[in-house]
């Protein structure tokens, strides 16, 4: 019997048994969505937006929420742009390499909270005696536009350090102002590697594991006043860059499966993706793709190898608390803001993500009835009472892993040989 995919369109169900029919149904979904949006605008026309700043460009993707395809449609100035990853020494390419903010993402050696060398500089090394290898991520403006059938993610190429926000756009989540830093941040630094036993991000080390979230938080903060445990706002800042550039929810298909083969039995050292010829792709040292490290924009193993703790977010039953102020990060805490929607109360592959217009970056599973290779494609875990978050998937998670893998099933005090940490520096 052929593999059948089901698509629901305007109350009707269709069994799609071949690629052409599936594509036809997908185009019909697009047409229906546009028609509904047109009718809504006729009934309740919105106020016209302010004209965009001169020279501004807008790069977006459109997610058709009710179709099972993991790929997104490129819209506005991103239409026709492409991305392809490296595989080992075979270089990939991205039409976004010369577009801000992607053009501003750089690997660097951070010492005492500030960049000392950038990749390519004399003195830069992936194995420094002091400091950390970090990805410098510049601030950017983004917008999420929600409608009945689709959700648009748009990033503007204006540098916020010299330009005001276009109408309807806001600053990337981890660069936003906090009570401790009312000016926000022009740049942040996310670790290129998972951390070793000294809480350093360098190549060629085993990653520290068997630490709970309070221990991981304290270990990072002990590095200095500007040092923090990787947090939810940083994670969202990265995944929006990924989604607009790559236009595919399934990071394992779009870039590489990561070190996730079901037969893997232990973690590998950091630096497994150092041989990748470019900033994004997978290594090719093993003939089995899922036994190789992977990286996106220089950040290795955002999925696969080990899970990593994520700070600045807590859950109490299905209530989600998002906190943007690192000074008040705590476990089992309602500090921050409760989102207007509740997270899904069953485990499974992510099919649908919630939306809070006040916190448009905070999109967490509200329907876990998907399957691997469909919709958002990665796995979601949850539980009742106070829970914390770790991300990405570990060395044997197979198809469950990915950039959007979301494990909100355990207490912050949970300790396991598969969970470690990443570093964040807020200068």
Sine and cosine of phi, psi and omega as CSV:
sin_phi,cos_phi,sin_psi,cos_psi,sin_omega,cos_omega
0.00,0.00,0.71,-0.71,-0.03,-1.00
-0.92,0.38,0.42,-0.91,0.08,-1.00
-0.94,0.35,0.84,-0.55,-0.10,-0.99
-0.94,-0.33,0.77,-0.63,0.11,-0.99
-0.95,-0.30,0.68,-0.74,-0.03,-1.00
-0.95,-0.30,0.74,-0.68,0.05,-1.00
-0.82,-0.58,0.72,-0.69,0.04,-1.00
-0.98,-0.20,0.82,-0.58,-0.04,-1.00
-0.71,-0.70,0.92,-0.39,0.06,-1.00
0.78,0.63,0.74,0.67,0.09,-1.00
1.00,0.08,-0.14,0.99,0.00,-1.00
-0.95,-0.32,0.54,-0.84,0.05,-1.00
-0.96,-0.29,0.68,-0.73,0.02,-1.00
-0.82,-0.58,0.71,-0.70,0.12,-0.99
-1.00,-0.03,0.87,-0.49,-0.10,-1.00
-0.96,-0.28,0.92,-0.38,-0.14,-0.99
-0.95,-0.32,0.01,1.00,0.05,-1.00
-0.52,-0.86,0.33,-0.94,-0.12,-0.99
-0.88,0.48,-0.68,0.73,-0.02,-1.00
-0.89,0.46,-0.70,0.72,0.00,-1.00
-0.91,0.42,-0.61,0.79,0.02,-1.00
-0.90,0.44,-0.69,0.72,0.03,-1.00
-0.90,0.43,-0.63,0.77,0.04,-1.00
-0.87,0.49,-0.68,0.73,0.01,-1.00
-0.91,0.42,-0.60,0.80,0.02,-1.00
-0.90,0.45,-0.70,0.71,0.04,-1.00
-0.90,0.43,-0.57,0.82,0.05,-1.00
-0.90,0.43,-0.62,0.79,0.06,-1.00
-0.88,0.48,-0.69,0.72,0.02,-1.00
-0.86,0.51,-0.72,0.69,-0.01,-1.00
-0.88,0.47,-0.67,0.74,0.00,-1.00
-0.90,0.44,-0.66,0.75,0.01,-1.00
-0.88,0.48,-0.71,0.71,-0.01,-1.00
-0.91,0.42,-0.59,0.81,0.02,-1.00
-0.92,0.40,-0.68,0.74,0.02,-1.00
-0.89,0.45,-0.69,0.72,0.02,-1.00
-0.87,0.49,-0.63,0.78,0.00,-1.00
-0.90,0.43,-0.70,0.71,0.02,-1.00
-0.88,0.47,-0.70,0.71,0.00,-1.00
-0.87,0.50,-0.63,0.77,0.00,-1.00
-0.93,0.37,-0.57,0.82,0.03,-1.00
-0.93,0.37,-0.66,0.75,-0.03,-1.00
-0.94,0.33,-0.68,0.73,-0.08,-1.00
-0.70,-0.71,0.97,0.25,-0.09,-1.00
-0.90,0.43,0.72,-0.69,0.02,-1.00
-0.97,0.25,0.33,-0.94,0.12,-0.99
-0.90,0.43,0.64,-0.77,0.00,-1.00
-0.91,0.42,0.69,-0.73,0.02,-1.00
-0.95,0.30,0.34,-0.94,0.13,-0.99
-0.89,0.45,0.52,-0.85,0.03,-1.00
-0.88,0.47,0.60,-0.80,-0.01,-1.00
-0.91,0.41,0.46,-0.89,0.05,-1.00
-0.85,0.53,0.53,-0.85,0.03,-1.00
-0.88,0.47,0.76,-0.65,0.02,-1.00
1.00,0.02,-0.08,1.00,0.00,-1.00
-0.97,0.23,0.61,-0.79,0.11,-0.99
-0.81,-0.58,0.48,-0.88,-0.12,-0.99
-0.79,-0.62,0.87,-0.49,-0.09,-1.00
-0.93,-0.36,0.88,-0.47,-0.12,-0.99
-0.68,-0.74,0.26,-0.96,0.15,-0.99
-0.74,-0.67,0.50,-0.87,0.00,-1.00
-0.88,-0.47,0.82,-0.58,0.03,-1.00
-0.98,-0.19,0.90,-0.44,0.11,-0.99
-1.00,0.10,0.98,-0.22,-0.27,-0.96
-0.92,0.40,-0.38,0.92,-0.08,-1.00
-0.98,-0.20,0.08,1.00,0.10,-0.99
-0.98,-0.21,0.53,-0.85,-0.10,-1.00
-0.99,0.14,-0.11,0.99,0.00,-1.00
-0.90,0.44,0.67,-0.74,0.03,-1.00
-0.99,0.13,-0.29,0.96,-0.01,-1.00
-0.98,0.20,0.49,-0.87,0.02,-1.00
-0.91,-0.42,0.41,-0.91,0.03,-1.00
-1.00,0.10,0.75,-0.66,0.06,-1.00
-0.98,0.18,0.73,-0.68,-0.09,-1.00
-0.76,-0.65,0.20,-0.98,0.00,-1.00
0.80,0.60,-0.73,-0.68,-0.09,-1.00
-0.96,0.29,-0.15,0.99,0.06,-1.00
-1.00,0.07,-0.15,0.99,-0.01,-1.00
-0.84,0.54,0.78,-0.62,0.02,-1.00
1.00,0.07,-0.12,0.99,0.01,-1.00
-0.98,0.19,0.41,-0.91,-0.09,-1.00
-0.72,-0.70,0.32,-0.95,0.09,-1.00
-0.60,-0.80,0.69,-0.73,0.14,-0.99
-0.59,-0.80,0.71,-0.70,-0.11,-0.99
-0.99,0.14,0.28,-0.96,0.18,-0.98
-0.98,0.21,0.49,-0.87,0.23,-0.97
-0.81,-0.59,0.97,-0.23,-0.06,-1.00
0.89,0.46,-0.79,-0.62,-0.04,-1.00
-0.98,0.19,-0.17,0.99,0.03,-1.00
-0.98,0.19,0.93,-0.38,-0.12,-0.99
-0.94,0.34,0.63,-0.78,0.14,-0.99
-1.00,-0.03,-0.15,-0.99,0.05,-1.00
-0.43,-0.90,0.44,-0.90,0.06,-1.00
-0.59,-0.81,0.75,-0.66,0.08,-1.00
-0.94,0.35,-0.10,1.00,-0.01,-1.00
-1.00,-0.04,-0.07,1.00,-0.09,-1.00
-0.86,0.51,-0.50,0.87,-0.02,-1.00
-0.97,-0.23,0.25,0.97,-0.03,-1.00
-0.94,-0.34,0.77,-0.64,0.11,-0.99
-0.95,0.31,0.68,-0.73,0.19,0.98
-1.00,-0.04,-0.13,0.99,-0.06,-1.00
-0.87,0.50,-0.59,0.81,-0.01,-1.00
-0.91,0.42,-0.32,0.95,-0.02,-1.00
-1.00,-0.08,-0.02,1.00,0.02,-1.00
-0.99,0.14,0.88,-0.48,-0.10,-0.99
-0.68,-0.74,0.61,-0.79,0.17,-0.99
-0.97,0.23,0.63,-0.77,0.02,-1.00
-0.47,-0.88,0.31,-0.95,0.12,-0.99
-0.99,-0.10,0.90,-0.45,0.00,-1.00
-0.98,-0.19,0.82,-0.57,0.02,-1.00
-0.81,-0.58,0.80,-0.59,0.00,-1.00
0.81,0.59,0.65,0.76,0.13,-0.99
0.99,0.12,0.09,1.00,-0.03,-1.00
-0.65,-0.76,0.52,-0.85,0.02,-1.00
-0.92,0.38,0.76,-0.65,0.04,-1.00
-0.98,-0.20,-0.65,0.76,0.03,-1.00
-0.62,-0.78,0.51,-0.86,0.12,-0.99
-0.96,-0.29,0.40,-0.92,0.03,-1.00
-0.83,0.56,0.77,-0.63,-0.07,-1.00
0.98,-0.21,-0.34,0.94,0.05,-1.00
-0.97,0.25,0.54,-0.84,0.22,-0.98
-0.86,0.52,0.72,-0.70,-0.02,-1.00
0.99,-0.15,-0.25,0.97,0.05,-1.00
-0.98,0.20,0.72,-0.70,0.07,-1.00
-0.54,-0.84,0.50,-0.86,0.04,-1.00
-0.99,0.17,-0.13,0.99,-0.01,-1.00
-0.79,-0.61,0.87,0.49,-0.07,-1.00
-0.95,0.31,0.43,-0.90,0.06,-1.00
-0.96,0.29,-0.43,0.90,0.03,-1.00
-0.61,-0.79,0.44,-0.90,0.03,-1.00
1.00,0.00,-0.16,-0.99,-0.12,-0.99
-0.65,-0.76,0.57,-0.82,0.12,-0.99
-1.00,0.06,0.87,-0.48,-0.12,-0.99
-0.76,-0.65,0.38,-0.92,0.16,-0.99
-0.99,-0.14,0.88,-0.48,0.08,-1.00
-0.98,0.18,0.84,-0.54,-0.05,-1.00
-0.86,-0.50,0.90,-0.43,-0.02,-1.00
-0.98,0.22,0.38,-0.92,0.08,-1.00
-0.91,0.42,0.48,-0.88,0.06,-1.00
-0.49,-0.87,0.29,-0.96,0.08,-1.00
-0.99,-0.15,0.66,-0.75,0.03,-1.00
-0.65,-0.76,0.25,-0.97,0.03,-1.00
-0.56,-0.83,0.65,-0.76,0.14,-0.99
-0.88,-0.48,0.84,-0.54,-0.05,-1.00
-0.92,-0.40,0.87,-0.49,-0.07,-1.00
-0.98,-0.21,0.71,-0.70,0.13,-0.99
-0.66,-0.75,-0.02,-1.00,-0.12,-0.99
-0.87,0.49,-0.68,0.73,-0.11,-0.99
-0.94,-0.33,-0.27,0.96,-0.02,-1.00
-0.61,-0.79,0.27,-0.96,0.05,-1.00
-0.74,-0.67,0.80,-0.59,-0.01,-1.00
-0.98,-0.21,0.67,-0.75,0.09,-1.00
-0.88,-0.47,0.87,-0.50,-0.11,-0.99
-0.76,-0.65,0.72,-0.70,0.07,-1.00
-0.87,-0.50,0.72,-0.69,0.01,-1.00
-1.00,-0.07,0.55,-0.84,-0.04,-1.00
-1.00,0.01,0.17,0.98,0.06,-1.00
-0.98,0.20,0.65,-0.76,0.06,-1.00
-0.99,0.17,0.89,-0.45,-0.04,-1.00
-0.89,0.45,-0.33,0.94,0.00,-1.00
-0.94,0.33,-0.28,0.96,-0.03,-1.00
-0.76,-0.65,0.01,1.00,-0.07,-1.00
-0.66,-0.75,0.63,-0.78,0.12,-0.99
-0.95,0.32,0.31,-0.95,-0.02,-1.00
-0.94,0.34,0.70,-0.71,0.16,-0.99
-0.88,0.47,0.36,-0.93,-0.01,-1.00
-0.83,0.57,0.79,-0.61,0.04,-1.00
1.00,0.06,-0.04,1.00,-0.03,-1.00
-0.97,-0.24,0.47,-0.88,0.02,-1.00
-0.75,-0.66,0.23,-0.97,-0.04,-1.00
-0.97,0.23,0.57,-0.82,0.04,-1.00
-0.78,0.62,0.60,-0.80,-0.26,-0.97
-0.86,0.52,-0.67,0.75,-0.07,-1.00
-0.99,0.15,-0.20,0.98,0.05,-1.00
-1.00,-0.02,-0.10,0.99,-0.04,-1.00
-0.92,0.40,0.39,-0.92,0.04,-1.00
-0.91,0.42,0.52,-0.85,0.12,-0.99
-0.77,-0.64,0.24,-0.97,0.05,-1.00
-0.83,0.56,-0.54,0.84,0.01,-1.00
-0.99,0.16,-0.28,0.96,-0.01,-1.00
-0.57,-0.82,0.98,0.21,-0.10,-0.99
-0.90,0.44,-0.24,0.97,0.05,-1.00
-1.00,0.05,-0.17,0.99,-0.08,-1.00
0.96,0.30,-0.24,-0.97,-0.04,-1.00
-0.79,-0.61,0.72,-0.69,0.13,-0.99
-0.97,0.26,-0.53,0.85,-0.01,-1.00
-0.59,-0.81,0.56,-0.83,0.14,-0.99
-0.81,-0.58,0.21,-0.98,-0.05,-1.00
-0.75,-0.66,0.89,-0.45,0.01,-1.00
-0.95,-0.32,0.66,-0.76,-0.12,-0.99
-0.90,0.44,0.68,-0.74,0.04,-1.00
-0.96,0.26,-0.38,0.93,-0.04,-1.00
-0.75,-0.66,0.37,-0.93,0.22,-0.98
-0.93,0.36,0.41,-0.91,-0.24,-0.97
-1.00,0.09,0.55,-0.83,0.07,-1.00
-1.00,0.04,-0.13,-0.99,-0.09,-1.00
-0.92,0.40,-0.25,0.97,0.08,-1.00
-0.99,-0.13,0.18,0.98,-0.03,-1.00
0.86,0.51,0.63,0.77,0.06,-1.00
-0.93,-0.38,0.52,-0.86,0.03,-1.00
-0.97,-0.24,1.00,-0.06,0.03,-1.00
-0.61,-0.79,0.29,-0.96,-0.03,-1.00
-0.98,0.17,0.50,-0.87,0.18,-0.98
1.00,0.05,0.30,0.95,-0.03,-1.00
-0.87,-0.50,0.44,-0.90,0.25,-0.97
-0.94,0.35,0.55,-0.83,0.00,-1.00
-1.00,0.04,0.65,-0.76,0.07,-1.00
-0.92,0.39,0.71,-0.70,0.02,-1.00
-0.68,-0.73,-0.08,-1.00,-0.02,-1.00
0.85,0.53,0.69,0.72,0.08,-1.00
-0.81,-0.58,0.64,-0.77,0.09,-1.00
-0.99,0.11,0.08,-1.00,-0.08,-1.00
-0.93,0.38,-0.64,0.77,0.06,-1.00
-0.86,0.50,-0.61,0.79,0.03,-1.00
-0.92,0.39,-0.68,0.73,0.03,-1.00
-0.89,0.46,-0.67,0.75,0.01,-1.00
-0.89,0.45,-0.73,0.69,-0.02,-1.00
-0.91,0.41,-0.64,0.77,0.00,-1.00
-0.88,0.47,-0.63,0.78,0.04,-1.00
-0.95,0.32,-0.70,0.72,-0.04,-1.00
-0.92,0.40,-0.47,0.88,0.02,-1.00
-0.92,0.40,-0.24,0.97,0.04,-1.00
-0.96,0.29,-0.35,0.94,-0.02,-1.00
0.45,-0.89,0.21,-0.98,-0.11,-0.99
-0.92,0.40,-0.38,0.93,-0.03,-1.00
-1.00,-0.07,0.04,1.00,-0.14,-0.99
-0.98,-0.22,0.71,-0.71,-0.04,-1.00
-0.65,-0.76,0.32,-0.95,0.22,-0.98
-0.95,0.33,0.68,-0.74,0.10,-1.00
-0.69,0.72,0.72,-0.70,-0.11,-0.99
-0.80,-0.60,0.10,-0.99,-0.11,-0.99
-0.91,0.41,-0.61,0.79,0.02,-1.00
-0.90,0.44,-0.61,0.79,0.06,-1.00
-0.92,0.39,-0.70,0.71,0.05,-1.00
-0.83,0.56,-0.71,0.70,0.00,-1.00
-0.93,0.37,-0.59,0.81,0.07,-1.00
-0.85,0.52,-0.62,0.78,-0.02,-1.00
-0.98,0.22,-0.70,0.71,-0.10,-1.00
-0.93,0.36,-0.48,0.88,0.07,-1.00
-0.93,0.36,-0.62,0.78,0.10,-0.99
-0.87,0.49,-0.72,0.70,0.03,-1.00
-0.86,0.51,-0.75,0.66,-0.15,-0.99
-0.90,0.43,-0.68,0.74,0.00,-1.00
-0.93,0.36,-0.60,0.80,-0.01,-1.00
-0.96,0.28,-0.71,0.71,-0.17,-0.99
-1.00,-0.06,-0.47,0.88,0.06,-1.00
0.85,0.52,0.66,0.75,0.04,-1.00
-0.42,-0.91,0.83,-0.56,0.06,-1.00
-0.89,0.46,-0.51,0.86,-0.13,-0.99
-1.00,0.06,1.00,0.00,-0.03,-1.00
-0.91,0.42,-0.46,0.89,0.00,-1.00
-0.93,0.37,-0.55,0.83,0.06,-1.00
-0.99,0.14,-0.66,0.75,-0.15,-0.99
-0.97,0.26,-0.53,0.85,-0.04,-1.00
-0.85,-0.53,-0.71,0.71,0.01,-1.00
0.27,-0.96,0.48,-0.88,-0.07,-1.00
-0.92,0.38,-0.33,0.94,-0.10,-0.99
0.97,0.23,0.07,-1.00,-0.01,-1.00
-0.98,0.20,0.99,0.12,-0.18,-0.98
-0.69,-0.73,0.10,0.99,-0.06,-1.00
-0.83,0.56,0.68,-0.74,-0.06,-1.00
-0.87,0.49,-0.35,0.94,0.01,-1.00
-1.00,0.04,-0.13,0.99,0.06,-1.00
-0.90,0.44,0.59,-0.80,-0.08,-1.00
-0.87,-0.50,-0.14,0.99,-0.03,-1.00
-0.32,-0.95,0.24,-0.97,0.03,-1.00
-0.94,0.35,0.36,-0.93,0.16,-0.99
-0.95,-0.31,0.36,-0.93,0.02,-1.00
-0.92,0.40,0.40,-0.92,0.12,-0.99
-0.89,0.45,0.40,-0.92,-0.01,-1.00
0.99,-0.10,0.05,1.00,0.01,-1.00
-0.89,0.45,-0.40,0.92,0.01,-1.00
-0.98,-0.21,0.16,0.99,0.02,-1.00
-0.87,0.49,-0.46,0.89,-0.05,-1.00
-0.98,0.20,-0.17,0.99,0.02,-1.00
-0.90,0.44,0.74,-0.67,-0.18,-0.98
-0.95,0.30,-0.04,1.00,-0.20,-0.98
-0.52,-0.86,-0.04,-1.00,-0.07,-1.00
-0.98,0.22,-0.33,0.95,-0.08,-1.00
-0.67,-0.74,0.74,-0.67,0.04,-1.00
0.48,-0.88,-0.21,-0.98,-0.02,-1.00
-0.83,-0.56,0.46,-0.89,0.11,-0.99
-0.95,0.32,0.26,-0.97,-0.05,-1.00
-0.74,-0.68,0.47,0.88,-0.02,-1.00
-0.94,0.33,-0.41,0.91,0.03,-1.00
-0.90,-0.44,0.64,-0.77,-0.03,-1.00
-0.90,0.43,-0.40,0.92,0.06,-1.00
-1.00,0.04,0.90,-0.43,-0.14,-0.99
-0.83,0.56,-0.63,0.78,-0.08,-1.00
-0.99,0.17,0.26,0.97,0.14,-0.99
-0.90,-0.43,0.44,0.90,0.02,-1.00
-0.79,-0.61,0.56,-0.83,0.06,-1.00
-0.94,0.35,0.33,-0.94,-0.04,-1.00
-0.69,-0.72,0.40,-0.91,0.09,-1.00
-0.52,-0.85,0.45,-0.89,0.13,-0.99
-0.80,-0.60,0.82,-0.57,0.00,-1.00
0.74,0.67,0.67,0.74,0.08,-1.00
1.00,0.07,-0.15,0.99,-0.02,-1.00
-1.00,-0.09,0.92,-0.39,-0.13,-0.99
-1.00,0.10,0.63,-0.78,0.14,-0.99
0.80,0.60,0.73,0.69,0.23,-0.97
-0.89,0.45,-0.32,0.95,0.20,-0.98
-0.67,-0.74,0.59,-0.81,0.00,-1.00
1.00,0.00,0.23,-0.97,-0.02,-1.00
0.96,0.29,-0.95,0.31,0.12,-0.99
-0.67,-0.74,0.45,-0.89,0.21,-0.98
-0.94,0.34,0.39,-0.92,0.06,-1.00
-0.75,-0.66,0.69,-0.72,0.05,-1.00
-0.89,0.45,0.52,-0.85,0.02,-1.00
-0.77,-0.63,0.81,-0.58,-0.05,-1.00
-0.99,-0.11,0.10,-1.00,0.09,-1.00
0.97,0.24,0.32,0.95,0.04,-1.00
-0.45,-0.89,0.66,-0.75,0.05,-1.00
-0.63,-0.77,0.35,-0.94,0.00,-1.00
-0.73,-0.68,0.67,-0.74,0.15,-0.99
-0.81,-0.58,0.95,-0.30,-0.22,-0.98
0.83,0.56,-0.86,-0.51,-0.03,-1.00
-0.98,-0.18,0.09,1.00,0.02,-1.00
-0.99,0.12,0.69,-0.72,-0.07,-1.00
-0.93,-0.36,0.81,-0.59,0.05,-1.00
-0.92,-0.39,0.89,-0.46,0.02,-1.00
-0.95,-0.32,0.78,-0.62,-0.06,-1.00
-0.84,-0.54,0.79,-0.61,0.01,-1.00
-0.98,-0.20,0.00,1.00,-0.09,-1.00
-0.96,-0.29,0.98,-0.19,-0.05,-1.00
-0.84,0.54,-0.43,0.90,-0.03,-1.00
-0.91,0.42,-0.36,0.93,-0.04,-1.00
-0.91,-0.41,0.28,0.96,0.05,-1.00
-0.90,0.44,0.73,-0.68,0.01,-1.00
-0.39,-0.92,0.20,-0.98,-0.02,-1.00
-0.98,-0.20,0.56,-0.83,-0.03,-1.00
0.87,0.50,0.66,0.75,-0.14,-0.99
-0.80,-0.60,0.59,-0.81,0.07,-1.00
-1.00,-0.08,0.24,0.97,0.04,-1.00
-0.86,0.50,0.60,-0.80,-0.06,-1.00
0.98,-0.21,-0.71,-0.70,-0.07,-1.00
-0.69,-0.73,0.66,-0.75,0.10,-0.99
-0.99,0.11,0.76,-0.65,0.04,-1.00
-0.95,0.32,0.36,-0.93,-0.10,-1.00
-0.98,0.19,-0.16,0.99,0.02,-1.00
-0.88,-0.47,0.30,-0.96,0.01,-1.00
-0.98,-0.22,0.58,-0.81,0.04,-1.00
-0.97,0.23,0.35,-0.94,-0.02,-1.00
-0.85,0.53,0.55,-0.84,-0.04,-1.00
-0.95,-0.31,0.32,0.95,0.09,-1.00
-0.68,-0.73,0.46,-0.89,0.03,-1.00
-0.99,0.13,0.42,-0.91,0.08,-1.00
0.40,-0.92,-0.02,-1.00,0.06,-1.00
-0.96,0.27,0.64,-0.77,-0.13,-0.99
-0.94,0.33,0.81,-0.58,0.06,-1.00
-0.95,-0.32,-0.58,0.81,-0.07,-1.00
-0.61,-0.79,0.55,-0.83,-0.01,-1.00
-0.89,-0.45,0.63,-0.78,0.03,-1.00
-0.96,0.29,0.22,-0.97,-0.02,-1.00
-0.60,-0.80,0.80,-0.60,0.09,-1.00
-0.86,-0.51,0.91,-0.41,-0.09,-1.00
-0.89,0.45,-0.37,0.93,0.04,-1.00
-0.98,0.21,-0.50,0.86,0.02,-1.00
-0.79,-0.62,0.94,0.33,-0.16,-0.99
-0.91,0.42,-0.31,0.95,0.03,-1.00
-0.98,0.21,-0.36,0.93,-0.13,-0.99
-1.00,0.07,1.00,0.03,-0.09,-1.00
-0.87,-0.49,0.96,-0.28,-0.13,-0.99
-0.86,-0.52,0.48,-0.88,-0.12,-0.99
-0.83,0.56,0.77,-0.63,0.13,-0.99
-0.89,-0.46,-0.10,1.00,0.05,-1.00
-0.51,-0.86,0.90,-0.44,-0.07,-1.00
-0.93,-0.36,0.62,0.78,-0.03,-1.00
-0.97,-0.24,0.38,0.93,0.05,-1.00
-0.99,0.15,-0.32,-0.95,0.02,-1.00
-0.49,-0.87,0.35,-0.94,0.03,-1.00
-0.85,0.53,0.74,-0.67,-0.01,-1.00
1.00,0.06,0.08,1.00,0.05,-1.00
-0.78,-0.62,0.38,-0.92,0.04,-1.00
0.76,0.65,-0.83,-0.56,-0.02,-1.00
-0.99,0.13,-0.37,0.93,0.27,-0.96
0.99,0.13,-0.41,0.91,-0.04,-1.00
-1.00,-0.08,0.25,-0.97,-0.14,-0.99
-1.00,-0.01,0.46,-0.89,-0.02,-1.00
-0.76,-0.65,0.74,-0.67,0.09,-1.00
-0.85,-0.53,0.53,-0.85,0.01,-1.00
-0.51,-0.86,0.17,-0.99,0.11,-0.99
-0.31,-0.95,0.09,-1.00,0.00,-1.00
-1.00,0.02,0.16,-0.99,0.01,-1.00
0.93,0.36,-0.18,-0.98,-0.03,-1.00
-0.94,0.34,0.76,-0.64,-0.01,-1.00
-0.66,-0.75,0.37,-0.93,0.05,-1.00
-0.91,-0.42,-0.14,-0.99,-0.13,-0.99
-0.74,-0.68,0.72,-0.70,0.33,-0.94
-0.76,-0.65,0.31,-0.95,-0.29,-0.96
-0.75,-0.66,0.35,-0.94,0.33,-0.94
0.99,-0.16,-0.67,0.74,-0.09,-1.00
0.98,-0.22,0.48,-0.88,-0.05,-1.00
-0.96,-0.29,-0.15,-0.99,-0.23,-0.97
-0.89,0.45,-0.36,0.93,-0.04,-1.00
-0.84,-0.55,0.42,0.91,-0.06,-1.00
-0.98,0.21,-0.16,0.99,0.05,-1.00
0.79,0.62,-0.71,-0.70,-0.11,-0.99
-0.95,0.32,-0.17,0.99,0.03,-1.00
-0.95,0.31,-0.43,0.90,-0.10,-1.00
-0.97,0.26,0.16,-0.99,0.05,-1.00
0.49,-0.87,0.15,-0.99,0.00,-1.00
-0.86,0.52,-0.47,0.88,-0.07,-1.00
-0.98,-0.22,0.16,0.99,0.09,-1.00
-0.88,0.48,0.74,-0.67,-0.22,-0.98
-0.68,-0.73,0.94,-0.33,-0.09,-1.00
-0.92,-0.39,1.00,-0.08,0.00,-1.00
-0.92,-0.39,0.74,0.67,-0.17,-0.99
-0.95,-0.33,-0.17,0.99,-0.16,-0.99
-0.80,-0.60,0.32,-0.95,0.11,-0.99
-0.93,0.37,0.37,-0.93,0.08,-1.00
-0.91,0.42,-0.32,0.95,0.01,-1.00
-1.00,0.06,0.04,1.00,-0.04,-1.00
-0.92,0.40,0.69,-0.72,0.01,-1.00
-0.81,-0.59,0.74,-0.67,-0.04,-1.00
-0.42,-0.91,0.53,-0.85,-0.03,-1.00
-0.92,0.38,-0.10,1.00,-0.05,-1.00
-0.96,-0.28,0.04,1.00,-0.10,-1.00
-0.89,-0.46,0.79,-0.61,0.03,-1.00
-0.75,-0.67,-0.61,-0.79,-0.15,-0.99
-0.45,-0.89,0.35,-0.94,0.18,-0.98
-0.83,-0.56,0.28,-0.96,-0.12,-0.99
-0.94,-0.35,0.50,-0.87,0.10,-0.99
-0.75,-0.66,0.73,-0.69,0.10,-1.00
-0.88,-0.48,0.83,-0.56,0.04,-1.00
-0.93,-0.38,0.99,-0.15,-0.15,-0.99
-0.93,0.36,0.00,0.00,0.00,0.00
